[in-house]
């Protein structure tokens, strides 16, 4: 299981991490601030010191995911229970913080409109999905889906991500660290169906880590779901029928995010390199082709097939990117897992 491999990784790199441990700024500012990364029309430069805080007052552990609300505020979810949620403005100034009850705080999704926006937090350690308002008040809790009959006990359920269908409020939950099923609920938390499960068949997953509703084709919205250990994204109908696969050789992509015509995904490691510090970002166009890989090798297609990608070792800021958020100016904000407690990185489009 992935959680076991994570523990193995941490043991193997404990000494190296200790030796390299340094203030957050060491990996997010001066070394790369003059470097332009990415390819084609999607190229970026690091914004020095964005979001770096006093770690004694507002620490982070793993910076897992980020979303932006209707007011332009940026919400960061970390599994540091001193302040699970940090709220920034676009300049990187801390506006507020909340949350002490999410030791596994992992997936963060925003739904609703205007003053009625809400958050969905996945906590694989609590085996729950928690709906909150933007101030942290809990509104609903989705416990492990006992009614499916495929979960013998709560620990089998370790949800990593959610997606919301804005057309009807349906909630999709990806059990990426648990049993690899996708659950579909109505907006009130009633289970509609489940699909997927562990395996190598087209309709199955090996770490269904991320999920999003793809509404770029308004007449025919679909689900994009990560199959991380198989290095791909898979497309399904909204009622769980498999449609197609987007192969991403070499890339352990975490979750897909959609902005405009493009898909953005953080890759926490590549298969070509040694495990530690080998992450990057991928950007796909409306035809599901990788057009830019900030922090990674240039995308190359041979006979229509993407060739295996790897880390660009000249770019030091990326260690293990876990999520990428895109603002209205198409700047990127990258949150990282197991990256020496560093704060997110802002990449300004050039």
Secondary structure by P-SEA (a helix, b strand, c coil): caaaaaaaaaaacaaaaaaacccccccccccccccccccccbbbbbccccccccccccccccccccccccccbbbbbbccccccbbbbccccccccccccccccccbbbbbbccccbbbbbbbccccbbbbbccccccccccccccccccccccccbbbcccccccccbbbbbbcccccbbbbbbccccccccccccccccccccccccccccccccccbbbbbbbcccccbbbbbccccccccccccccccccbbbbcccbbbbbbccccccccccccbbbbbcccccccccccccccccccccccbbbbcccccccccccccccccccbbbbbbcccccccbbbbbcc
